[in-house]
Structures are given as structure tokens and as C-alpha cells.
Amino acid sequence: MLAEGTRIQILWALIDGEMAVSEIAEMLGKPGPAVSQHLAKLRMARLVRTRREGTSVLYQLENDHVRQLIVDAVQNAEHAGHTVPAHHQHAEGVTSISGSRSAR
């Protein structure tokens, strides 16, 4: 489920809370029907859940474990580059992956 880039983008969009399909599609610049198909697969895998509000269906991450999984996956992917990942940078300087400090 997480090997598909659009699905990771959808899950990342839901990190801070629930959203409707149209909001997710607009945020990602993807067609609504494509986003809906990905959401259906994510729902079957129990990575997202829905809540109906009137005529709208709102999607959210299934639980805090899924949220942490996505955060960890994105942070791990940031390590693939040659620069210091954003989650290792601090106000006073930059902490390298090895833990040593360097000036910006």
C-alpha cells in the first residue's frame, strides 16, 4: 500500500486531520476519481477511515499508529538525499545524521 507515491501523498495530507476527497484532490493536483480509488484501497487496508457529515464523506487516518508509520516513512525517505534531513536541523545549527553539530 505504501509503495505507491500518490497514496503516501494522500496519507501525508491526512496527518493533521480529516479531509474530503475534493480537498485532497485539490491539494495534490490529482483528479478526484483517482484520489477516490486510492482512498478505497487505503480504507480496505485499514489505513484510513471515513466519517459522514451530511452528504460529505470525510477521510482521516485510522489511528495514531498509522500516523506514526507515515511520519517515520517520510523521515526515513528524507535520509535518501545527500543533505541533512529537515527533521535533523535545529535553530542553533544543523545536527548531522551521525549526531555531530555544524554551523549553517
C-alpha positions in Angstrom: 0.0 0.0 0.0 2.8 2.4 0.8 4.9 1.7 -2.3 2.6 4.0 -4.4 3.6 7.7 -4.3 0.0 9.1 -4.6 -1.1 7.0 -1.6 1.8 8.4 0.6 0.8 11.9 -0.5 -2.8 11.2 0.5 -1.8 9.8 3.9 0.6 12.8 4.4 -2.3 15.2 3.6 -4.4 13.5 6.3 -1.6 13.8 9.0 -3.2 16.9 10.6 -6.9 15.8 10.3 -9.8 14.8 8.2 -10.5 16.0 4.7 -13.0 15.4 1.9 -11.9 13.8 -1.4 -12.3 17.1 -3.2 -9.9 18.8 -0.7 -7.3 16.1 -1.0 -7.6 16.1 -4.8 -7.1 19.8 -5.0 -4.2 19.8 -2.6 -2.4 17.1 -4.6 -3.4 18.4 -8.0 -4.9 15.0 -8.9 -8.3 14.1 -10.4 -11.0 13.3 -7.8 -11.9 9.9 -9.2 -8.2 8.8 -9.0 -7.9 10.0 -5.4 -11.2 8.2 -4.5 -9.8 4.9 -5.9 -6.6 5.3 -3.8 -8.7 6.1 -0.7 -10.8 3.0 -1.3 -7.7 0.8 -1.3 -6.3 2.6 1.8 -9.6 2.1 3.5 -9.6 -1.7 2.7 -6.1 -1.8 4.1 -7.4 -0.1 7.3 -5.0 2.8 6.9 -7.8 5.4 6.7 -11.4 5.5 7.9 -14.4 7.6 7.0 -17.0 9.8 8.7 -20.1 11.0 7.1 -21.1 14.6 7.6 -24.4 15.4 5.7 -23.7 14.5 2.1 -19.9 14.6 2.5 -17.6 11.8 3.4 -14.5 12.8 5.4 -11.4 10.7 5.5 -8.9 10.5 8.3 -6.0 8.3 9.3 -7.2 5.1 11.0 -5.3 5.7 14.3 -2.1 7.1 15.8 -0.1 4.0 14.8 -0.8 4.8 11.1 0.1 8.4 11.7 3.5 7.4 13.3 4.1 4.9 10.5 3.7 7.7 7.9 5.8 10.2 9.8 8.5 7.6 10.1 8.3 6.6 6.4 8.6 10.2 5.3 11.5 10.9 7.7 13.3 7.7 6.5 12.9 8.8 2.9 14.4 12.1 3.7 17.6 10.2 4.6 18.0 9.1 0.9 19.3 12.5 -0.1 22.7 14.0 0.3 21.6 16.9 2.5 20.8 16.8 6.2 17.1 16.0 6.6 14.8 18.8 7.9 13.9 16.7 11.0 17.7 16.8 12.0 18.0 20.6 11.7 17.9 22.8 14.8 17.8 26.5 15.4 21.4 26.8 16.7 22.9 24.8 13.8 22.5 21.6 12.0 22.8 18.1 13.5 24.1 15.7 11.0 22.9 12.1 10.8 25.9 11.0 12.8 25.0 13.4 15.6 27.8 15.9 15.2 26.9 19.6 15.0 27.9 22.0 12.3 27.2 25.6 11.5 24.7 26.5 8.8 
